[in-house]
Amino acid sequence: MKTTLITLSVLLIASFIARALFNKPSAKINLSDGKKFVEKLDELGYFKYADKKDKDSLKQELITSFNPNNELVTLWDEESGAPLDYRYYFCDGETLFEQGGFTEILSELQPTFQKIGLEITVTEHQEEWDTENEWLNHSITINNQKYTIFKNFKDYGWGEATQRLVDIINDQLSKQQKEDRLYPVSGGNDGRLIFLSNKQYKYIYSIYKNPEWKPLEIKEWCDIMGVKYMSVK
């Protein structure tokens, strides 16, 4: 737990520094534009999962940090590391790819699964490195649906692991008829994941300009990040 909290703190500090460097005074971001953006998000139900006590601070953070050329922001719980909007998560591709990383992030996303009402039950999980052939086979069964994450895989699969995770969660969201979908943001050690409805996604996509730092549908994300897409079924 201490290691997880230390890692989270480092990520939070790094994210803050990156935003501070990008958001120079010369950017001249208009606060009224930020207010309009947040008002529209509120209208679209963006803050509906947040606790009532956190909504004002979340909105203020989005207003003051609003920069369509940079990334969307949020606030995180200092103890649990969960986003206070229950939407926007860190996703380190390296950690996700490593042994145990997949089930670890499923656990981290559980607070939002509960908010959405999404049932995620892992009934089988196989993660095997074949030393003779020097390749990885990795599969997981969720709610009786088997998914292939890696098959005879020999490369560093940071981005591929993210693609598989997003597709698996979205398949379950679709099967369980939930309105939200999971979208990747950026990649590598700086990856993020965000839960959005279709209307929220389209609105944010229309406002934010940098494709390397805004939510994307998975195939566009793969094209931009140089990830070879593979179906999980």
Buried (B, 14 or more C-beta within 10 A) or exposed (E): EEEEEEBBEEBBEEBEEBBEEBBEEEEEBEEEBBBBBBEBBBEBEBBEBBEEEBBEEBBBBBBEBBBBEBBBBBBBEEEEBBBBBBBBBBBBBBBBBBEEBBEBBBEBBEBBBEBBEBEBEEEEBEBEEEEEEEBBBBBBBBBEBEBBBBEEBEEEBBBBBBBBBBBBBBBBBEEEEBEBBBBBBBBEBBBBBBBBBEBBBEBBBEBBEEBEBBBBBBEBBBEBBEBEBBEBE
